Amino acid sequence: MNNNIKLSNRLLTAVSYLPNGANFADIGSDHAYLPCYVCLSDPTAKAIAGEVNKGPYESAKATIHKYHLDERVEVRLGDGLEVLQDNEVNQIVIAGMGGSLIKTILENGKSKLSRVERIIAQPNVDARNVRRWFYENDYILTHEAILDENDHIYEVLVANKVSDSNPYSKEFMEKELLFGPFLLKKKSTVFKEKWTLEHQKLDRVIAQMRNASKPDYAKIELFEKELAWMEEVVKDEKQHPE
């Protein structure tokens, strides 16, 4: 397939979880490179590219036209999932935003998700927020990936509406929401690198909080608990009892 669109590794990882013949929406599509890449690679796929800003919306239209995909990729201007009609797509990709914003987009657009079988999210930060939203809204986390690109570590989360398994343990759920249940089991080099850096950052935050005129001891206690978890996961010991 003659596909000369170059996607970043984080986006290539995200689209690898789309099925053949995907009927999906890419929310916050920017120049529509992602949906055009997928549709050039898979002649049975079709997509809606959602963009909230006029400039990228116009750029997306130009990209779609350049690759002669006007019949299969439609760009729409609007905020989050409001660009979708009810029961219009089977998969959603939301990439390149903070976890808090992804959670807000999903929460505000819940009425558009009745037919959505799979959500692929690539939060730049705060993946825990996205995992928690999935769990609380009956989307089962099925895959996680972590990668380092251009000195930033990204996570990709995949959740299905229907799945046979729940990846979380009752006893360690809060820990698994923070680190990712699948990533926690694998403990890759990139995973350890991420949580070594996060440990350093949180350690500094706690020190600053302790020096405040009125320290928030409840929050400090919570952060110290998470700091201890981070110390655990960067070591080569087992995460929790068998």
Beta strands, then each sheet from edge to edge (+ up, - down):
strand 1: 23-27
strand 2: 46-51
strand 3: 73-77
strand 4: 91-97
strand 5: 118-123
strand 6: 140-149
strand 7: 152-160
sheet 1: 3+ 2+ 1+ 4+ 5+ 7- 6+
end
